[in-house]
Amino acid sequence: MGARVVVVGSINVDSVVRVAEHPAPGETVLGLGVELLPGGKGANLAAGAAAAGADVLLIGRVGADDLGRRYVGRLAEHGVDTSVVTVDPTQPTGQAFITVADSGENSIIVIGGANAGLAPDAAARAIPDDAAVVVTQLELAPEVAEAVLRRGRALGATTVLNASPVSPEASALLELADVVIVNEHEWAALGSPPDACVTLGAAGARWGDAEAAPRPVDVVDTTGAGDAFAGALVAQLAAGADRTDALHAAVAAGARATTYAGAQPWGFA
């Protein structure tokens, strides 16, 4: 185990519908199957970091429903410390509705649910003093991300912002992050910050002068590939890896994540 990684982020259950091709606006297509899978950018990242060998604490919120209870249990089984995940009795566990085409490309609609009940001060207070890397993302309110990054800075931890999904408020958070992880579109929307770690899809990723390309894989589903990349990257940072080694490990993890259905390689069974 490396030093502790603390992830503050969303916890969603994904309803994944497979289609031959994505429907055009106004078009109806027949689905080829549906699955219920674990998701949420925060939980995905935490699971990815744990799979990469990190000691991971997840801070988040689920509903008082069977989906939330089962999900928290499955995360714990896969090495994520869920001891400070709280339960919102008034909202359901967050959900995402995902369509995946035969090409592997996806489109996603997210319903925040209980994630919206995670308050900035509560999230920041839950970060322990021994945090070495503090990570957050933008499926939570930007006020939560700000509080979390400020707390990480105060502790002397490495602060990481996975600035996805990108929003106008994200630009104000960049100065609080030691590392910013984005894809090409998010990078452009944020004004092309010069030292961001940028994922490039099938082309791999770049981070400053470091670049890495994945080995070719048979793509099944791109859902969660960016989260797997981010999880492996922060695990490497917590273990003391340099930028180049961290980037290569992260690209490999992101590529592996495209070879199975859903954002994580396990379900609710």
C-alpha positions in Angstrom: 0.0 0.0 0.0 1.1 3.5 -0.7 0.3 6.7 1.2 -3.4 7.4 1.7 -5.4 8.7 -1.2 -8.7 10.5 -0.3 -11.3 10.7 -3.0 -14.3 13.0 -2.6 -16.8 12.4 -5.3 -20.0 11.1 -6.7 -21.4 7.6 -6.2 -23.9 6.6 -8.9 -25.5 3.4 -10.1 -25.3 3.1 -13.9 -28.2 1.7 -16.0 -26.4 0.7 -19.2 -28.4 0.2 -22.4 -26.7 -1.3 -25.5 -27.6 -0.2 -28.9 -26.3 -0.8 -32.4 -26.0 2.9 -33.1 -26.9 5.9 -31.0 -30.3 7.4 -31.9 -30.4 10.7 -33.7 -32.6 13.5 -32.2 -36.2 12.3 -32.4 -35.3 8.8 -33.5 -36.3 5.6 -31.6 -34.0 2.6 -31.7 -34.3 -0.9 -30.2 -32.0 -1.7 -27.3 -29.9 -4.8 -27.4 -29.8 -5.3 -23.6 -29.6 -3.5 -20.3 -27.4 -3.9 -17.2 -27.2 -2.4 -13.8 -23.6 -1.5 -13.0 -21.5 0.5 -10.4 -20.5 4.0 -11.5 -20.1 7.6 -10.4 -16.9 9.4 -11.1 -15.8 9.5 -7.5 -16.5 5.9 -6.8 -15.0 4.8 -10.1 -11.8 6.8 -9.4 -11.6 5.3 -5.8 -12.0 1.8 -7.1 -9.4 2.4 -9.8 -6.9 3.7 -7.2 -7.6 0.8 -4.9 -7.1 -1.7 -7.8 -3.7 0.0 -8.5 -2.6 -0.7 -4.9 -3.4 2.6 -3.1 -4.9 2.9 0.4 -8.1 4.7 -0.5 -10.7 6.5 1.5 -13.9 7.5 -0.3 -16.0 10.4 0.9 -19.5 10.6 -0.6 -23.2 10.1 0.0 -25.8 7.5 -1.0 -29.5 7.2 -0.5 -31.3 5.0 2.1 -32.1 2.4 -0.6 -31.0 -1.0 -1.5 -28.8 0.2 -4.4 -26.8 2.5 -2.1 -26.4 -0.2 0.5 -25.3 -2.8 -2.0 -22.9 -0.4 -3.8 -21.1 0.6 -0.6 -20.7 -3.0 0.4 -19.2 -3.9 -3.0 -16.8 -1.0 -2.9 -15.6 -2.2 0.5 -15.1 -5.7 -0.8 -12.9 -4.3 -3.5 -10.5 -2.5 -1.1 -12.1 1.0 -0.8 -12.5 2.4 2.8 -16.2 3.5 2.8 -16.4 4.2 6.6 -17.2 7.9 6.0 -19.7 7.4 3.2 -23.0 8.9 4.6 -26.6 8.1 3.9 -29.2 10.7 2.8 -32.7 9.6 4.0 -34.5 12.0 1.7 -32.9 11.3 -1.7 -32.2 8.2 -3.8 -28.7 7.0 -4.6 -27.4 8.9 -7.7 -28.0 7.3 -11.1 -26.6 7.5 -14.6 -28.4 6.4 -17.7 -25.9 5.3 -20.4 -26.3 4.2 -23.9 -23.4 2.3 -25.4 -23.2 1.7 -29.2 -21.5 -1.3 -30.9 -18.5 1.1 -31.6 -18.0 1.3 -27.8 -18.8 5.0 -27.7 -21.3 6.1 -25.1 -23.7 9.0 -24.1 -24.6 9.6 -20.5 -27.3 11.4 -18.5 -26.6 11.8 -14.7 -29.2 12.3 -12.0 -27.4 13.5 -8.9 -29.7 12.3 -6.1 -28.0 11.9 -2.8 -24.8 13.3 -4.2 -26.2 16.8 -4.0 -26.6 16.4 -0.2 -22.8 16.3 0.4 -22.1 19.7 2.1 -18.8 21.4 1.5 -17.8 21.7 5.1 -18.8 18.1 5.9 -16.7 16.9 3.0 -13.7 18.9 4.0 -14.0 17.8 7.7 -14.1 14.1 6.7 -10.6 14.3 5.1 -8.1 12.8 7.6 -4.9 14.5 8.6 -2.8 11.7 7.1 -4.1 12.3 3.5 -1.2 12.3 1.1 -3.3 12.9 -2.1 -6.7 14.5 -2.1 -8.8 14.1 -5.2 -12.1 15.5 -6.3 -14.2 16.0 -9.4 -17.1 18.0 -10.7 -20.1 15.6 -10.5 -20.5 17.4 -7.1 -21.1 21.1 -6.6 -18.1 23.3 -7.3 -18.4 24.6 -3.7 -17.6 21.0 -2.5 -14.6 20.8 -4.8 -13.3 24.1 -3.5 -13.6 23.2 0.1 -12.0 19.8 -0.5 -9.0 21.3 -2.4 -8.5 24.0 0.2 -8.5 21.4 3.0 -6.0 19.3 1.0 -3.7 22.3 0.6 -3.9 23.1 4.3 -2.8 19.5 5.1 0.1 19.7 2.7 -1.4 16.9 0.5 -1.1 16.8 -3.2 -4.4 18.1 -4.5 -5.9 16.7 -7.7 -8.9 18.0 -9.7 -10.4 15.7 -12.2 -12.2 18.6 -14.0 -15.0 16.6 -15.4 -17.7 17.2 -16.3 -16.3 20.6 -17.1 -18.2 23.7 -16.0 -17.7 27.5 -16.1 -16.9 27.3 -12.3 -14.0 24.9 -12.9 -11.6 27.6 -14.0 -11.6 29.2 -10.5 -10.5 25.9 -9.0 -7.4 25.4 -11.1 -5.2 27.4 -8.8 -6.1 25.1 -5.9 -5.0 21.9 -7.7 -1.5 20.6 -8.0 -2.6 18.3 -10.7 -5.5 18.8 -13.2 -6.8 15.8 -15.1 -8.9 16.6 -18.2 -9.7 15.2 -21.6 -9.0 17.2 -24.8 -12.4 18.9 -24.9 -12.3 19.9 -21.2 -8.7 21.1 -21.6 -9.8 23.5 -24.4 -12.9 24.6 -22.5 -10.7 25.6 -19.5 -8.4 27.7 -21.7 -5.7 25.0 -22.4 -3.9 25.2 -19.0 -0.2 24.4 -19.9 0.6 21.8 -17.3 -2.6 19.8 -17.2 -2.6 16.0 -17.6 -4.7 15.5 -20.7 -6.2 12.2 -21.8 -6.4 11.7 -25.6 -8.7 8.8 -26.0 -7.1 6.0 -28.2 -4.0 8.2 -28.6 -3.1 7.9 -24.9 -2.3 11.0 -22.8 0.2 13.7 -22.3 1.4 15.6 -19.2 3.9 18.4 -19.8 6.8 16.8 -21.6 5.7 13.3 -20.8 3.6 11.3 -23.3 2.2 7.7 -23.2 0.3 5.7 -25.8 -1.7 2.5 -24.9 -1.3 -0.9 -26.5 -4.1 -1.7 -28.9 -7.1 -3.3 -27.2 -10.5 -4.6 -28.3 -12.8 -1.8 -27.2 -16.1 -3.0 -25.6 -17.2 0.1 -23.7 -15.4 3.4 -23.1 -17.5 4.2 -20.0 -15.3 4.9 -17.0 -12.0 4.8 -18.9 -11.1 8.3 -17.8 -11.9 7.5 -14.2 -9.7 4.4 -14.3 -6.9 6.5 -15.8 -7.3 9.1 -13.0 -7.5 6.4 -10.3 -4.2 4.7 -11.4 -2.5 8.1 -11.8 -3.2 9.2 -8.2 -2.2 5.8 -6.9 1.1 6.2 -8.7 1.5 9.7 -7.3 0.8 8.5 -3.7 3.4 5.8 -4.2 6.0 8.4 -5.2 6.2 7.6 -8.9 7.6 10.2 -11.3 5.4 11.9 -13.9 6.4 9.6 -16.8 5.9 6.3 -14.9 2.6 7.6 -13.5 1.4 8.5 -16.9 2.3 5.2 -18.4 0.5 3.2 -15.6 -2.6 5.4 -15.9 -2.8 5.0 -19.7 -2.6 1.2 -19.3 -5.3 1.3 -16.7 -7.6 3.5 -18.9 -7.1 1.1 -21.9 -7.9 -1.9 -19.8 -11.1 -0.2 -18.7 -12.4 -0.2 -22.3 -12.2 -4.0 -22.5 -15.2 -4.7 -20.2 -18.8 -3.4 -19.9 -19.4 -0.6 -17.5 -17.1 1.7 -15.5 -15.8 -1.0 -13.2 -15.0 -4.7 -13.8 -17.6 -6.0 -11.4 -21.3 -5.7 -10.8 -23.9 -6.0 -8.1 -24.3 -9.8 -8.1 
